[in-house]
Amino acid sequence: MDAYQVASTLVVIIAATAWLLRPRKPPIRAAADATQWRILATTLNCAEQSSVKALLGEEQKTSLETWLPRGADIYAVAVQECGCWAELRRTVEAHLGSAYTLVSYEKIGEKRVRGRIAVAVFARKCDVDEGLVEELTTKKMLMDVGSTGKGASTKGGVAIEVRVGARVLCFVGAHLPADAGGRAQHTLRNACAAALLGGDDFVELQERCHVFFLGDLNYRAVPHDLTHARDSTLKRVAYASSKQSRVAWAAATRDDELIQDRRSGRALCGFREAPIYFAPTFRRVPGVALPGRDADAAALCDAYTLFKSNEGAATVEEALALARRKRQPPAQAASAAGLRYPSWTDRVLVASPPADDAALELLAYDAPEFPLQSDHRPARLRCALSRKPPAETYAGALRVTLEELCFEPSSDDDAAELDRLVRGLVPDAPASRKNRVAVSLGAATASAPWAARAVSVEAERAPRHCVVALEFGSALVALPTRDWGRRFREPVVRFGRSRGVLAGRLRVEASFSSGV
């Protein structure tokens, strides 16, 4: 091989290596097409600001155009600690213009005590007038956690169910407990999330709705070694911002509690979240913008509050030393010492019926930057929902049989504590089914002893799933669309937490119909 061939080979190898290592943008489309509903769901903690002007500043019009650009078909806006909810709702409606109208809203909390928790849904006026978009139900729930001591709770959530075309969307706006006073609130956060989503009834909600769970969820990103944010989270965020690669952002978010919990099946099982490619939304310095994409970690530090005087520490370094001396988990030790690590507390997640999961496509997930007098930045999800009605799998009478059932439990050290907390928040939750298995097919239900390892149910008309309830939780099993039977393996979930896997064989006897 002569020198020319060697040089040519090296050039090819270098080019191929550069292509493999090139920065990769998020694998999501920019916009929906004409066959889809365009949905924008966003959440913002308003930091108790008492007016829209105090929250958005003088450039309200520019800020709203950045936060809520026109063009979507459906807008869902969730707020927490909002002291100007009525004014903000009217301001958003005016900003969207006469082509849009308010479909529904719900709120809880006191304006004078830490503000409102609320959700509002807006849609194109022509779609509402034609009956394509309409409110179905609303719900609200205050929680006896995070009390201000003035007789009012500051945590909880609200929910709005809206019919959009042939499908139902449920928007659940939440404000979950934070780390306060050095007490661990991680399990309590998971319990409150489960309670807001209906406890044991969530599987029935997911069976009929696409569920959006959005709000200030208060999950933190505390490094296990309690290093300075400049040398941990913000250093990785600065690198990821400059490279815009999936691997770099996965490293930047590796300490996030919610990502860890969802990956291990400890919280919000059944939900999905678009990849995070944006800087932490909390705890920002009000009114201070993020530096440019090429800024280093030290510059990013100027946009975040990293320390709050506590237990005698006067600087971040003193607080770090104090936290490291504490014999507590990192999150508790950091909170007790006054450290405030930048975190992705503001989130938007989605859970869909398994048989209709492909109908809702996640397009873009970001945290828009605009002048804002809050220590949070909004999280915003754009997604697209198919306008094509879901085909009904079966019409007419049918029998569904589940047989050869086998439950494989997962190891779960603190499931009992989670169950106790959720039952305290949802006192009328039904008792678990001891040594029995029950299956629901729409309104029809049947049960059998677990020892039989089989159960059948008959219905006049079938949805696209059946719900299987055990002593340990429930599983959602999609009915086959073409075959009369299939084997299945589905997670068994209770209070948002995976309790194991249910496996078996599903058999259907019915008159098959390809649609309605």
N, C-alpha and C positions, 0 to 999 in steps of 0.2 A: 504494500500500500504506500503510494507516494505521499509527499507533503500536502498536495492539493486535496487528495481524498481524506487525509486525516483532518485537515482544516474544515472541509465540508461536513464531515461527520460531527465534529465538535460544534459547528454552527447549528446543525439540526438538533443535537442534544440540548444545547443551551436554549434554543427557541422552544423546544418541547417542554423543558423544565419551567421556563418562564410562563408558558401557557397554563401548565398545571397549577402553578403557584399564583396565578393572577388573582386580584381581588374579585370576589364574587358578590354580586348584589343579591338582595333577598329574592328567592324564587317565587315571586308573586306578581300577578298582573297589575297594571296600573288602574284599570277601570272595568266596570261591568259592561256588558253589551245589551242590545235591545231586547234580548230574551230573558233578562234578569231584572229584579228589583235592586236598586242601588240603596244600600243602607249605611248610615254613618252613626256609630254609637260612641259616645264620649263621656268622660267623667272628670269632675274638677272639685277639689276641696277649696272652698272660697275663703278660708281662714277668718271666718266671722265678720267679713267686711259688710258694712251696713248699707252700702249703696253700690250700684253698678259702676258709677264714676270712681269710687274708692277702690273697687276691685280691678277694673280695666284701665283706669287712668283717662287721660284726655283723649287719646286716640282710640275711642271705643269702636268706631267703624272699621278701622284697619285691623284691630285685634279680633273682632268678630269675623271679618273676612278670612283671616288666617286660621282661626279656630274652627269655624263652621262655614266652609265654602259652599255656595249654592250649587245645585246640580244633582244632589241625591234625591231619592224618592221618599225615604223614611229617615228621620232624625230622632235619635233617643239621647237625651241630655240628662245625666245624673249629676247631682251636686251633694256636697256634704258641708257642714258648718257654714251654711249660707244664711247670712243675715238680711239678704235682699231678694228672697226667692220670687216674690210676686213681680217685682220690678225686673229682675233678670229674665223671667219667663216672658214677660211682655216685650222686653228688649230683643230677645232672640226671635220672637214671632215677627216683630217689625223688621228685623234684619233679613229674615228669609223672604219677606215680601208677600204680596197679595196672592201669589201662586200657591202658597202653603197655608195650612191651617193647623191649629192645635187639635190633636185627636183626643188626648187624655193626659192627666197628670195626677200624681199622688204625692203627699208629703207627710212627714211626722216631725216631732220636735218643737222646740220653742224658739221663736225669733230672738228673744232676750237672753236665752241660755244656750250658747254655743251654736245657734243657728239651726236651720232646717236640714233634714235629709230628704231628698226629693228626686223624682224622675218625671220628665215630660216627653211626650212623643208627638212629633209633628210629621205631616205628610202632605203630598200634593193635594190641593183642594179638589181638583178634578177626579182624583182617585177616591176621595172621601165621598164626593157627591154621587159617584157611580156605584157606591157601596163596595168598592174593592178593598177599602181599608176601614176598619171600625174597631172601637173599643169593645172588649168582652167583659173583663173583670179587673178590679184593682184590689190590692191588699197592702196592709202595713203592719209592722211589728216593732215595737220598742223593746229594748232588752235591759234587764237589771244589771248592767255592767257599765263601767265608766261613768258612774253617777257624779254629778257636779256637787252633790251635797245640798242642792237647793230643791230637791224633790223632783228633778228631771233627769232622765237618762239621755246620754248623748250618743248612744250607739243603737244600731238597728237597721232596718231596711224597708223598702217599699217595692211593690211589684205591680206591673201593668201587663195584662194579656191583650194582644191586638191581633185581629185577623188581617192578614195581608194576602190577598188573592185566595188561593186554596189552602193556605197554611196558617198556623198560629205561631206568633212570636211572643215570648214572655221576657220582659226586661225587668231584672231585679237589681235595683240600686242599693248598695250596702255601705255601711261604715262599721268596720270591725274593730275590736279592741286593740289598743296599741300597747307597747311596752311602757309601763309607767311605774315609778317608785321602785325599780329594781325587781319587780315580780314577773315571773315568766308568764306570758299570756299566749304562748304559741298554741297550746292545746285548746285554750279558750277561744282563740280566733277560729280554729277549725270547727269547734262546736257551734259557734255563732253562725258561721257560714252554712253548716248543715241545717241548723234550725231555720234560717231564713229561706232555705231552699225546700222546706217542707218536711225535714226529717225523713222518716220512713216513706213518706208519700212522694219523694222526689222522683222515684223511678216511674210513677204514673205521670208526673209532669213531663218528664223527658220523653215518655212514650207518645205524647200528643203535641209537644211544642218544641220549637227551637228556642233554647233558653240562653239569654245573655245575662251574665253575672258581672256587673261592673261597679266600681266604686273605689273608695279609699280602703283597701283591704288590709293595709298596715303590716304586710309581711316584710321582713327586713333582710338586709344583706350584710351580715356581720362576719368578718374573717375569723376563722377559728383561732388563728395565732394573734388576734388583736393587734395587728400592725396599723400604722397610720393610714388613713384613707388615701393619702397622697402616694403611698407605696403599695397599695392593694387595689381596691375597687376602682378608684379614679385613674390609676396608672393603666389598668387594663382597659378602661373605657376610652382613655385618650388614644391608646394603640388601636383599638377596634374602630374608633371613629375615623382614624386616618387610613385604615386598610379596607374597611367595609367588607369584611369576610365573615362567613358564618362561624368559622372556627374561632376567630378572634372574639366575636360577640358571645359565643358559648363560654369562653374563658372569662369574659368580663362579668357574666351573670352567674358564675358558678357558686357563689355564696348565697344566692337568693333562696329564701326559705320556701316560697311557693313552688318554684321549679323543683327543688329537692323533694318536697312533699308529694307533688303530683307524680314525679318519676318513681317514687317508692310506694305509691298507692295510699298515702296517709291522708290526703285531702283532695276534695273536688275531683274525685274519680268520675270519668265520663266526660270531663270538660277538655277542650283543646284551646290552645292559645297560639297566636301567630308568633314567630320568633321576635325577640326583643332586639331591635337595632337602634336604640336611643338611650341617652344618658339617664341616670336615675331621676325620678320625678320629685324626690323629697330627700333631704330637707334643704330647699333652695333659699337663697337670700332674696326676699321680696324686691322686685324691681330690677334685679341684676340679671342680665342675659348671659347665656353661655358664650364663651369665646369661640373662635372659629374652629373648623374641623381639625386643623393642624396644631391646635393648642396642646401643651403638655399638661401633666397631672397637676403641677403647681398652679397653673393658670385656672384649671377647673376648680381647684380648691376655693378660689375667690367667689365662686357662684354658689357655694354650699355653706351652711352653718354646721360646723363639725364638733362644736363643744358648747355645753350649757353648764355654767358653774354649779358644782354639786359636791358635797362631802369634802369641801376644803380645797379641791383642786382648782388651780387658777389658770392653767394652760392645757392645751391638748396633750402635751407630753406628760404632764403630771397626771392627767386623767388616765392616760394609757398605762402608766406605771401602777396607778391605783387599781385599775381593772385587772391587770395581770396578777396582782396579789390576791384577788378574791377567788375563793374556791367555789365558783359558780360557773354554769355554762356561759359561753362567750356573750350571747345576747343579753343575759341578765347582768353579767358583770359590766358590760359596756354601758347599759342603761343606768345602772346604779352609780357609775363613776361620772356620768354626765356626757359620755361620748354620743355623738349623733352621726352614725355612718350613713352616707348617701345610699338610698334604697329605692327600689321600684315598688312603692306602696300603692300606686294608682294603676289599676289593671282592668282589662276587658277580656273575659273568657266566654266561650260558647259551648253548649252541649246540645247535640242534635239526636233525634231518633236514629238508631243505627241503620234502619232501612232507608232513611232519607238524608243520611249524612252528606252525600254528594251534592244535594240541592243547595247547600249553603257553602259558598266559597269565600275564604278569607283572603282579602286582596292586599291591604296595607295596614300596618300597625305603627303608630308613631306618637310622639309627644311634641306638638307644635310649640314653637317659641314665639312669644309676643309679650309686650309689657304687661306685667301682672303683679299685683300687690298681694301675693300669697306665697307661702313656703312650699307649695306644691305646683306642679305643672300638669296640665290635662293629659290623660292618655286617650288615644283615639283609634278606633278600629273602623276601617272601611271593608265592607263585604258585599257579596252579591247573592241574591236568593232567586232561584229559578222561578219563572212565571208559569212554567208548565205544571199542571196539577199532578200530584203523585198518583201513579196508577194503583188502584185498589187490587190487592193480591187475589182475594177471593170474594165472591158474592154468593149469597145463599147459605144454607145450613152446612156446617162442617164440624168435624171432630179433630181435636189436636191431642196427640198422645206423646208424652215425654217418658222415655224408658231408659233402662241401663244407667240411671242417674248415679253420679259420683261427685262428692264434694271434697276438694283439696284445700284445707285451711292454710292460711298464711300465718307466719309468726307475727304476733302483734302484742307488744308489751304493755301499751297504755290504752288499749281499746276500752277497757272497763271505765277508765276515767273519762274518756270521750263520751261514752254512753251515759254516764252519770250527769255530765254537764248538759248534754243535749236534752235529756229528760227533764232537767230542771228548767230549761228554756221552753220546752214543749211538753207541758205536764200531761196533756191529753193524748200523747202518742200511744198507739195500740201496743199491747203486750206482744212479745215475740212468740212465734209458733213453736212450742217445744216438741221436738221429735216428729214434726210433720212437714210436709211439702204441699204448697198450694199454688195453683196456676190460675191466672186471670186472663180472659180473652174478651176484651171489651167489658161489658157488664156481667158476663158469665164467669163464675168461679167454681173451682172444685178443689178438693184436698184429699190427701191420703197419708197414711203413716209413712214416715221416712223409710222404715224397714222394707216397704214394698218396692222401693226404688223406681216407682212408676206412678203416673197420674194422668187422667184424661179429662178433657173439658169439651163441652159442646156449646155452639153459639149459632144464632141465626145469621149473623153477619160479622165478619172478622176484621179487626184492624190489621196492621202490618206486623204487629209484635204480640208476643204473650209475655206476661210478667210472672216470674217464678219466685215465690217467697219461701225462704227457709228460716230456721231459727236464727241464723247468723246474719241474714240480710236478704237482698233481692237481686235477681238477675233479669236483664231484658234480652229476650231471645227473638230475633227476627224470623218471621215465617218464610219458608222458601218460596221463591217466585216462579220457579220452573219445575223443580223436582218435587215429588210427593213426600220426600223424607231426606234428612241429612243428619250428620253428626254435628255437634256444637261444643264449643268451649267458651264460656262467657264469665266475666268477673262478677263475683257476688259482692255487692256494695251495701254498706249500712252507714248512714250519717256521713256520706261523702268519702268513706274510707274503705279500701279493698279488704275484704275478710277472707278471700280465697277465690277459687275457680270452680264453677259448676260445669261438669261435662256430662254428655249423654247423647241420646238419639231422639230426634223429633220426627214424628210421623203425622201426616195430614190426610184425612179422608174428606173430600169435598168435591163440589162441582167447580172446576177451575174457570176463572174469568180473567182475561187480560186487562180489563179496565172497566170503567163505568161510563 
